[in-house]
Amino acid sequence: MHIEEYAGKVGLEDLREMASVVAADPERSGRHNRLVDLSNAELDLSSDDVLRFALLMRTEKHRSTGWHAFAVGSATVFSMVRMLSYWARVSERCRIFRSRDEAERWLEVNSAGRPALVPSMSVA
């Protein structure tokens, strides 16, 4: 499982930078499940930014066929993640939760035969 943690104001460049780091990680597999913890983050994104990031996530280098669980702390972030999952075409493998504990439990249930843990990364 791959874990990303974000805190404070997070913009498009922060997300792009993290995506580049993840894509370059030799331990990463396109099948890894992802936990993205945005519960302490404030997304500073326009709808165009969300679309731009979603299009990036659809490219071969960044694509994932694993499960995606997002922990969010506000209705605004929930809405942005929902748009992102739809435009990135991962909505059928994505769930959004109000707490990290819920997201982790859901991934445990849905991750039978998952690849090994990839070290977590943070943006603050």
Phi and psi in radians as a Rosetta constraint file:
Dihedral C 1 N 2 CA 2 C 2 CIRCULARHARMONIC -1.843 0.35
Dihedral N 2 CA 2 C 2 N 3 CIRCULARHARMONIC 2.290 0.35
Dihedral C 2 N 3 CA 3 C 3 CIRCULARHARMONIC -2.072 0.35
Dihedral N 3 CA 3 C 3 N 4 CIRCULARHARMONIC 2.263 0.35
Dihedral C 3 N 4 CA 4 C 4 CIRCULARHARMONIC -2.107 0.35
Dihedral N 4 CA 4 C 4 N 5 CIRCULARHARMONIC 2.347 0.35
Dihedral C 4 N 5 CA 5 C 5 CIRCULARHARMONIC -2.151 0.35
Dihedral N 5 CA 5 C 5 N 6 CIRCULARHARMONIC 2.307 0.35
Dihedral C 5 N 6 CA 6 C 6 CIRCULARHARMONIC -2.184 0.35
Dihedral N 6 CA 6 C 6 N 7 CIRCULARHARMONIC 2.537 0.35
Dihedral C 6 N 7 CA 7 C 7 CIRCULARHARMONIC -2.530 0.35
Dihedral N 7 CA 7 C 7 N 8 CIRCULARHARMONIC 2.620 0.35
Dihedral C 7 N 8 CA 8 C 8 CIRCULARHARMONIC 1.315 0.35
Dihedral N 8 CA 8 C 8 N 9 CIRCULARHARMONIC -2.780 0.35
Dihedral C 8 N 9 CA 9 C 9 CIRCULARHARMONIC -1.326 0.35
Dihedral N 9 CA 9 C 9 N 10 CIRCULARHARMONIC 2.215 0.35
Dihedral C 9 N 10 CA 10 C 10 CIRCULARHARMONIC -2.181 0.35
Dihedral N 10 CA 10 C 10 N 11 CIRCULARHARMONIC 2.160 0.35
Dihedral C 10 N 11 CA 11 C 11 CIRCULARHARMONIC -1.956 0.35
Dihedral N 11 CA 11 C 11 N 12 CIRCULARHARMONIC -3.109 0.35
Dihedral C 11 N 12 CA 12 C 12 CIRCULARHARMONIC -1.029 0.35
Dihedral N 12 CA 12 C 12 N 13 CIRCULARHARMONIC -0.746 0.35
Dihedral C 12 N 13 CA 13 C 13 CIRCULARHARMONIC -1.122 0.35
Dihedral N 13 CA 13 C 13 N 14 CIRCULARHARMONIC -0.625 0.35
Dihedral C 13 N 14 CA 14 C 14 CIRCULARHARMONIC -1.072 0.35
Dihedral N 14 CA 14 C 14 N 15 CIRCULARHARMONIC -0.776 0.35
Dihedral C 14 N 15 CA 15 C 15 CIRCULARHARMONIC -1.174 0.35
Dihedral N 15 CA 15 C 15 N 16 CIRCULARHARMONIC -0.726 0.35
Dihedral C 15 N 16 CA 16 C 16 CIRCULARHARMONIC -1.095 0.35
Dihedral N 16 CA 16 C 16 N 17 CIRCULARHARMONIC -0.739 0.35
Dihedral C 16 N 17 CA 17 C 17 CIRCULARHARMONIC -1.076 0.35
Dihedral N 17 CA 17 C 17 N 18 CIRCULARHARMONIC -0.797 0.35
Dihedral C 17 N 18 CA 18 C 18 CIRCULARHARMONIC -1.110 0.35
Dihedral N 18 CA 18 C 18 N 19 CIRCULARHARMONIC -0.717 0.35
Dihedral C 18 N 19 CA 19 C 19 CIRCULARHARMONIC -1.078 0.35
Dihedral N 19 CA 19 C 19 N 20 CIRCULARHARMONIC -0.666 0.35
Dihedral C 19 N 20 CA 20 C 20 CIRCULARHARMONIC -1.165 0.35
Dihedral N 20 CA 20 C 20 N 21 CIRCULARHARMONIC -0.728 0.35
Dihedral C 20 N 21 CA 21 C 21 CIRCULARHARMONIC -1.102 0.35
Dihedral N 21 CA 21 C 21 N 22 CIRCULARHARMONIC -0.785 0.35
Dihedral C 21 N 22 CA 22 C 22 CIRCULARHARMONIC -1.105 0.35
Dihedral N 22 CA 22 C 22 N 23 CIRCULARHARMONIC -0.794 0.35
Dihedral C 22 N 23 CA 23 C 23 CIRCULARHARMONIC -1.107 0.35
Dihedral N 23 CA 23 C 23 N 24 CIRCULARHARMONIC -0.548 0.35
Dihedral C 23 N 24 CA 24 C 24 CIRCULARHARMONIC -1.462 0.35
Dihedral N 24 CA 24 C 24 N 25 CIRCULARHARMONIC -0.177 0.35
Dihedral C 24 N 25 CA 25 C 25 CIRCULARHARMONIC -1.233 0.35
Dihedral N 25 CA 25 C 25 N 26 CIRCULARHARMONIC 2.093 0.35
Dihedral C 25 N 26 CA 26 C 26 CIRCULARHARMONIC -1.150 0.35
Dihedral N 26 CA 26 C 26 N 27 CIRCULARHARMONIC -0.339 0.35
Dihedral C 26 N 27 CA 27 C 27 CIRCULARHARMONIC -1.391 0.35
Dihedral N 27 CA 27 C 27 N 28 CIRCULARHARMONIC -0.271 0.35
Dihedral C 27 N 28 CA 28 C 28 CIRCULARHARMONIC -1.291 0.35
Dihedral N 28 CA 28 C 28 N 29 CIRCULARHARMONIC 2.483 0.35
Dihedral C 28 N 29 CA 29 C 29 CIRCULARHARMONIC -2.232 0.35
Dihedral N 29 CA 29 C 29 N 30 CIRCULARHARMONIC 2.606 0.35
Dihedral C 29 N 30 CA 30 C 30 CIRCULARHARMONIC -1.166 0.35
Dihedral N 30 CA 30 C 30 N 31 CIRCULARHARMONIC -0.091 0.35
Dihedral C 30 N 31 CA 31 C 31 CIRCULARHARMONIC -1.784 0.35
Dihedral N 31 CA 31 C 31 N 32 CIRCULARHARMONIC -0.070 0.35
Dihedral C 31 N 32 CA 32 C 32 CIRCULARHARMONIC -1.104 0.35
Dihedral N 32 CA 32 C 32 N 33 CIRCULARHARMONIC 2.461 0.35
Dihedral C 32 N 33 CA 33 C 33 CIRCULARHARMONIC -1.390 0.35
Dihedral N 33 CA 33 C 33 N 34 CIRCULARHARMONIC 2.660 0.35
Dihedral C 33 N 34 CA 34 C 34 CIRCULARHARMONIC -2.197 0.35
Dihedral N 34 CA 34 C 34 N 35 CIRCULARHARMONIC 2.371 0.35
Dihedral C 34 N 35 CA 35 C 35 CIRCULARHARMONIC -2.000 0.35
Dihedral N 35 CA 35 C 35 N 36 CIRCULARHARMONIC 2.077 0.35
Dihedral C 35 N 36 CA 36 C 36 CIRCULARHARMONIC -2.008 0.35
Dihedral N 36 CA 36 C 36 N 37 CIRCULARHARMONIC 1.915 0.35
Dihedral C 36 N 37 CA 37 C 37 CIRCULARHARMONIC -1.659 0.35
Dihedral N 37 CA 37 C 37 N 38 CIRCULARHARMONIC 1.838 0.35
Dihedral C 37 N 38 CA 38 C 38 CIRCULARHARMONIC -1.929 0.35
Dihedral N 38 CA 38 C 38 N 39 CIRCULARHARMONIC 0.280 0.35
Dihedral C 38 N 39 CA 39 C 39 CIRCULARHARMONIC -1.142 0.35
Dihedral N 39 CA 39 C 39 N 40 CIRCULARHARMONIC -0.393 0.35
Dihedral C 39 N 40 CA 40 C 40 CIRCULARHARMONIC -1.984 0.35
Dihedral N 40 CA 40 C 40 N 41 CIRCULARHARMONIC 0.374 0.35
Dihedral C 40 N 41 CA 41 C 41 CIRCULARHARMONIC -1.960 0.35
Dihedral N 41 CA 41 C 41 N 42 CIRCULARHARMONIC 2.631 0.35
Dihedral C 41 N 42 CA 42 C 42 CIRCULARHARMONIC -2.055 0.35
Dihedral N 42 CA 42 C 42 N 43 CIRCULARHARMONIC 1.938 0.35
Dihedral C 42 N 43 CA 43 C 43 CIRCULARHARMONIC -1.355 0.35
Dihedral N 43 CA 43 C 43 N 44 CIRCULARHARMONIC 2.120 0.35
Dihedral C 43 N 44 CA 44 C 44 CIRCULARHARMONIC -1.795 0.35
Dihedral N 44 CA 44 C 44 N 45 CIRCULARHARMONIC 1.266 0.35
Dihedral C 44 N 45 CA 45 C 45 CIRCULARHARMONIC -2.328 0.35
Dihedral N 45 CA 45 C 45 N 46 CIRCULARHARMONIC 2.468 0.35
Dihedral C 45 N 46 CA 46 C 46 CIRCULARHARMONIC -1.529 0.35
Dihedral N 46 CA 46 C 46 N 47 CIRCULARHARMONIC 2.967 0.35
Dihedral C 46 N 47 CA 47 C 47 CIRCULARHARMONIC -1.115 0.35
Dihedral N 47 CA 47 C 47 N 48 CIRCULARHARMONIC -0.561 0.35
Dihedral C 47 N 48 CA 48 C 48 CIRCULARHARMONIC -1.129 0.35
Dihedral N 48 CA 48 C 48 N 49 CIRCULARHARMONIC -0.677 0.35
Dihedral C 48 N 49 CA 49 C 49 CIRCULARHARMONIC -1.102 0.35
Dihedral N 49 CA 49 C 49 N 50 CIRCULARHARMONIC -0.736 0.35
Dihedral C 49 N 50 CA 50 C 50 CIRCULARHARMONIC -1.077 0.35
Dihedral N 50 CA 50 C 50 N 51 CIRCULARHARMONIC -0.766 0.35
Dihedral C 50 N 51 CA 51 C 51 CIRCULARHARMONIC -1.108 0.35
Dihedral N 51 CA 51 C 51 N 52 CIRCULARHARMONIC -0.769 0.35
Dihedral C 51 N 52 CA 52 C 52 CIRCULARHARMONIC -1.028 0.35
Dihedral N 52 CA 52 C 52 N 53 CIRCULARHARMONIC -0.774 0.35
Dihedral C 52 N 53 CA 53 C 53 CIRCULARHARMONIC -1.186 0.35
Dihedral N 53 CA 53 C 53 N 54 CIRCULARHARMONIC -0.679 0.35
Dihedral C 53 N 54 CA 54 C 54 CIRCULARHARMONIC -1.068 0.35
Dihedral N 54 CA 54 C 54 N 55 CIRCULARHARMONIC -0.730 0.35
Dihedral C 54 N 55 CA 55 C 55 CIRCULARHARMONIC -1.126 0.35
Dihedral N 55 CA 55 C 55 N 56 CIRCULARHARMONIC -0.653 0.35
Dihedral C 55 N 56 CA 56 C 56 CIRCULARHARMONIC -1.081 0.35
Dihedral N 56 CA 56 C 56 N 57 CIRCULARHARMONIC -0.756 0.35
Dihedral C 56 N 57 CA 57 C 57 CIRCULARHARMONIC -1.197 0.35
Dihedral N 57 CA 57 C 57 N 58 CIRCULARHARMONIC -0.302 0.35
Dihedral C 57 N 58 CA 58 C 58 CIRCULARHARMONIC -1.463 0.35
Dihedral N 58 CA 58 C 58 N 59 CIRCULARHARMONIC -0.225 0.35
Dihedral C 58 N 59 CA 59 C 59 CIRCULARHARMONIC -1.239 0.35
Dihedral N 59 CA 59 C 59 N 60 CIRCULARHARMONIC 2.688 0.35
Dihedral C 59 N 60 CA 60 C 60 CIRCULARHARMONIC -0.945 0.35
Dihedral N 60 CA 60 C 60 N 61 CIRCULARHARMONIC -0.728 0.35
Dihedral C 60 N 61 CA 61 C 61 CIRCULARHARMONIC -1.081 0.35
Dihedral N 61 CA 61 C 61 N 62 CIRCULARHARMONIC -0.553 0.35
Dihedral C 61 N 62 CA 62 C 62 CIRCULARHARMONIC -1.907 0.35
Dihedral N 62 CA 62 C 62 N 63 CIRCULARHARMONIC -0.106 0.35
Dihedral C 62 N 63 CA 63 C 63 CIRCULARHARMONIC -1.197 0.35
Dihedral N 63 CA 63 C 63 N 64 CIRCULARHARMONIC 2.535 0.35
Dihedral C 63 N 64 CA 64 C 64 CIRCULARHARMONIC -2.358 0.35
Dihedral N 64 CA 64 C 64 N 65 CIRCULARHARMONIC 2.412 0.35
Dihedral C 64 N 65 CA 65 C 65 CIRCULARHARMONIC -1.800 0.35
Dihedral N 65 CA 65 C 65 N 66 CIRCULARHARMONIC 0.116 0.35
Dihedral C 65 N 66 CA 66 C 66 CIRCULARHARMONIC -1.447 0.35
Dihedral N 66 CA 66 C 66 N 67 CIRCULARHARMONIC 3.129 0.35
Dihedral C 66 N 67 CA 67 C 67 CIRCULARHARMONIC -1.350 0.35
Dihedral N 67 CA 67 C 67 N 68 CIRCULARHARMONIC 2.556 0.35
Dihedral C 67 N 68 CA 68 C 68 CIRCULARHARMONIC -2.146 0.35
Dihedral N 68 CA 68 C 68 N 69 CIRCULARHARMONIC 2.103 0.35
Dihedral C 68 N 69 CA 69 C 69 CIRCULARHARMONIC -2.081 0.35
Dihedral N 69 CA 69 C 69 N 70 CIRCULARHARMONIC 2.238 0.35
Dihedral C 69 N 70 CA 70 C 70 CIRCULARHARMONIC -2.006 0.35
Dihedral N 70 CA 70 C 70 N 71 CIRCULARHARMONIC 2.321 0.35
Dihedral C 70 N 71 CA 71 C 71 CIRCULARHARMONIC -1.832 0.35
Dihedral N 71 CA 71 C 71 N 72 CIRCULARHARMONIC 2.155 0.35
Dihedral C 71 N 72 CA 72 C 72 CIRCULARHARMONIC -2.159 0.35
Dihedral N 72 CA 72 C 72 N 73 CIRCULARHARMONIC 2.706 0.35
Dihedral C 72 N 73 CA 73 C 73 CIRCULARHARMONIC -1.934 0.35
Dihedral N 73 CA 73 C 73 N 74 CIRCULARHARMONIC -0.020 0.35
Dihedral C 73 N 74 CA 74 C 74 CIRCULARHARMONIC -2.645 0.35
Dihedral N 74 CA 74 C 74 N 75 CIRCULARHARMONIC 2.828 0.35
Dihedral C 74 N 75 CA 75 C 75 CIRCULARHARMONIC -1.151 0.35
Dihedral N 75 CA 75 C 75 N 76 CIRCULARHARMONIC -0.578 0.35
Dihedral C 75 N 76 CA 76 C 76 CIRCULARHARMONIC -1.125 0.35
Dihedral N 76 CA 76 C 76 N 77 CIRCULARHARMONIC -0.833 0.35
Dihedral C 76 N 77 CA 77 C 77 CIRCULARHARMONIC -1.140 0.35
Dihedral N 77 CA 77 C 77 N 78 CIRCULARHARMONIC -0.687 0.35
Dihedral C 77 N 78 CA 78 C 78 CIRCULARHARMONIC -0.966 0.35
Dihedral N 78 CA 78 C 78 N 79 CIRCULARHARMONIC -0.831 0.35
Dihedral C 78 N 79 CA 79 C 79 CIRCULARHARMONIC -1.102 0.35
Dihedral N 79 CA 79 C 79 N 80 CIRCULARHARMONIC -0.723 0.35
Dihedral C 79 N 80 CA 80 C 80 CIRCULARHARMONIC -1.151 0.35
Dihedral N 80 CA 80 C 80 N 81 CIRCULARHARMONIC -0.719 0.35
Dihedral C 80 N 81 CA 81 C 81 CIRCULARHARMONIC -1.154 0.35
Dihedral N 81 CA 81 C 81 N 82 CIRCULARHARMONIC -0.660 0.35
Dihedral C 81 N 82 CA 82 C 82 CIRCULARHARMONIC -1.090 0.35
Dihedral N 82 CA 82 C 82 N 83 CIRCULARHARMONIC -0.776 0.35
Dihedral C 82 N 83 CA 83 C 83 CIRCULARHARMONIC -1.070 0.35
Dihedral N 83 CA 83 C 83 N 84 CIRCULARHARMONIC -0.789 0.35
Dihedral C 83 N 84 CA 84 C 84 CIRCULARHARMONIC -1.030 0.35
Dihedral N 84 CA 84 C 84 N 85 CIRCULARHARMONIC -0.825 0.35
Dihedral C 84 N 85 CA 85 C 85 CIRCULARHARMONIC -1.121 0.35
Dihedral N 85 CA 85 C 85 N 86 CIRCULARHARMONIC -0.634 0.35
Dihedral C 85 N 86 CA 86 C 86 CIRCULARHARMONIC -1.169 0.35
Dihedral N 86 CA 86 C 86 N 87 CIRCULARHARMONIC -0.899 0.35
Dihedral C 86 N 87 CA 87 C 87 CIRCULARHARMONIC -1.229 0.35
Dihedral N 87 CA 87 C 87 N 88 CIRCULARHARMONIC -0.496 0.35
Dihedral C 87 N 88 CA 88 C 88 CIRCULARHARMONIC -1.417 0.35
Dihedral N 88 CA 88 C 88 N 89 CIRCULARHARMONIC -0.070 0.35
Dihedral C 88 N 89 CA 89 C 89 CIRCULARHARMONIC 1.061 0.35
Dihedral N 89 CA 89 C 89 N 90 CIRCULARHARMONIC 0.750 0.35
Dihedral C 89 N 90 CA 90 C 90 CIRCULARHARMONIC -2.145 0.35
Dihedral N 90 CA 90 C 90 N 91 CIRCULARHARMONIC 0.197 0.35
Dihedral C 90 N 91 CA 91 C 91 CIRCULARHARMONIC -1.047 0.35
Dihedral N 91 CA 91 C 91 N 92 CIRCULARHARMONIC -0.495 0.35
Dihedral C 91 N 92 CA 92 C 92 CIRCULARHARMONIC -1.311 0.35
Dihedral N 92 CA 92 C 92 N 93 CIRCULARHARMONIC -0.279 0.35
Dihedral C 92 N 93 CA 93 C 93 CIRCULARHARMONIC -1.995 0.35
Dihedral N 93 CA 93 C 93 N 94 CIRCULARHARMONIC 0.306 0.35
Dihedral C 93 N 94 CA 94 C 94 CIRCULARHARMONIC -2.192 0.35
Dihedral N 94 CA 94 C 94 N 95 CIRCULARHARMONIC 2.439 0.35
Dihedral C 94 N 95 CA 95 C 95 CIRCULARHARMONIC -2.369 0.35
Dihedral N 95 CA 95 C 95 N 96 CIRCULARHARMONIC 2.580 0.35
Dihedral C 95 N 96 CA 96 C 96 CIRCULARHARMONIC -2.068 0.35
Dihedral N 96 CA 96 C 96 N 97 CIRCULARHARMONIC 2.285 0.35
Dihedral C 96 N 97 CA 97 C 97 CIRCULARHARMONIC -2.199 0.35
Dihedral N 97 CA 97 C 97 N 98 CIRCULARHARMONIC 2.763 0.35
Dihedral C 97 N 98 CA 98 C 98 CIRCULARHARMONIC -1.471 0.35
Dihedral N 98 CA 98 C 98 N 99 CIRCULARHARMONIC -0.200 0.35
Dihedral C 98 N 99 CA 99 C 99 CIRCULARHARMONIC -2.496 0.35
Dihedral N 99 CA 99 C 99 N 100 CIRCULARHARMONIC 2.707 0.35
Dihedral C 99 N 100 CA 100 C 100 CIRCULARHARMONIC -1.157 0.35
Dihedral N 100 CA 100 C 100 N 101 CIRCULARHARMONIC -0.644 0.35
Dihedral C 100 N 101 CA 101 C 101 CIRCULARHARMONIC -1.025 0.35
Dihedral N 101 CA 101 C 101 N 102 CIRCULARHARMONIC -0.786 0.35
Dihedral C 101 N 102 CA 102 C 102 CIRCULARHARMONIC -1.075 0.35
Dihedral N 102 CA 102 C 102 N 103 CIRCULARHARMONIC -0.754 0.35
Dihedral C 102 N 103 CA 103 C 103 CIRCULARHARMONIC -1.108 0.35
Dihedral N 103 CA 103 C 103 N 104 CIRCULARHARMONIC -0.756 0.35
Dihedral C 103 N 104 CA 104 C 104 CIRCULARHARMONIC -1.121 0.35
Dihedral N 104 CA 104 C 104 N 105 CIRCULARHARMONIC -0.738 0.35
Dihedral C 104 N 105 CA 105 C 105 CIRCULARHARMONIC -1.085 0.35
Dihedral N 105 CA 105 C 105 N 106 CIRCULARHARMONIC -0.750 0.35
Dihedral C 105 N 106 CA 106 C 106 CIRCULARHARMONIC -1.102 0.35
Dihedral N 106 CA 106 C 106 N 107 CIRCULARHARMONIC -0.733 0.35
Dihedral C 106 N 107 CA 107 C 107 CIRCULARHARMONIC -1.112 0.35
Dihedral N 107 CA 107 C 107 N 108 CIRCULARHARMONIC -0.698 0.35
Dihedral C 107 N 108 CA 108 C 108 CIRCULARHARMONIC -1.024 0.35
Dihedral N 108 CA 108 C 108 N 109 CIRCULARHARMONIC -0.773 0.35
Dihedral C 108 N 109 CA 109 C 109 CIRCULARHARMONIC -1.175 0.35
Dihedral N 109 CA 109 C 109 N 110 CIRCULARHARMONIC -0.655 0.35
Dihedral C 109 N 110 CA 110 C 110 CIRCULARHARMONIC -1.720 0.35
Dihedral N 110 CA 110 C 110 N 111 CIRCULARHARMONIC 0.227 0.35
Dihedral C 110 N 111 CA 111 C 111 CIRCULARHARMONIC -2.088 0.35
Dihedral N 111 CA 111 C 111 N 112 CIRCULARHARMONIC 0.598 0.35
Dihedral C 111 N 112 CA 112 C 112 CIRCULARHARMONIC -1.040 0.35
Dihedral N 112 CA 112 C 112 N 113 CIRCULARHARMONIC 2.322 0.35
Dihedral C 112 N 113 CA 113 C 113 CIRCULARHARMONIC 1.239 0.35
Dihedral N 113 CA 113 C 113 N 114 CIRCULARHARMONIC 0.426 0.35
Dihedral C 113 N 114 CA 114 C 114 CIRCULARHARMONIC -1.271 0.35
Dihedral N 114 CA 114 C 114 N 115 CIRCULARHARMONIC 2.688 0.35
Dihedral C 114 N 115 CA 115 C 115 CIRCULARHARMONIC -1.165 0.35
Dihedral N 115 CA 115 C 115 N 116 CIRCULARHARMONIC 2.912 0.35
Dihedral C 115 N 116 CA 116 C 116 CIRCULARHARMONIC -1.065 0.35
Dihedral N 116 CA 116 C 116 N 117 CIRCULARHARMONIC 2.793 0.35
Dihedral C 116 N 117 CA 117 C 117 CIRCULARHARMONIC -1.143 0.35
Dihedral N 117 CA 117 C 117 N 118 CIRCULARHARMONIC 2.337 0.35
Dihedral C 117 N 118 CA 118 C 118 CIRCULARHARMONIC -1.743 0.35
Dihedral N 118 CA 118 C 118 N 119 CIRCULARHARMONIC 2.410 0.35
Dihedral C 118 N 119 CA 119 C 119 CIRCULARHARMONIC -0.928 0.35
Dihedral N 119 CA 119 C 119 N 120 CIRCULARHARMONIC 2.511 0.35
Dihedral C 119 N 120 CA 120 C 120 CIRCULARHARMONIC -1.329 0.35
Dihedral N 120 CA 120 C 120 N 121 CIRCULARHARMONIC 2.779 0.35
Dihedral C 120 N 121 CA 121 C 121 CIRCULARHARMONIC -2.330 0.35
Dihedral N 121 CA 121 C 121 N 122 CIRCULARHARMONIC 2.570 0.35
Dihedral C 121 N 122 CA 122 C 122 CIRCULARHARMONIC -2.272 0.35
Dihedral N 122 CA 122 C 122 N 123 CIRCULARHARMONIC 2.591 0.35
Dihedral C 122 N 123 CA 123 C 123 CIRCULARHARMONIC -2.212 0.35
Dihedral N 123 CA 123 C 123 N 124 CIRCULARHARMONIC 2.139 0.35
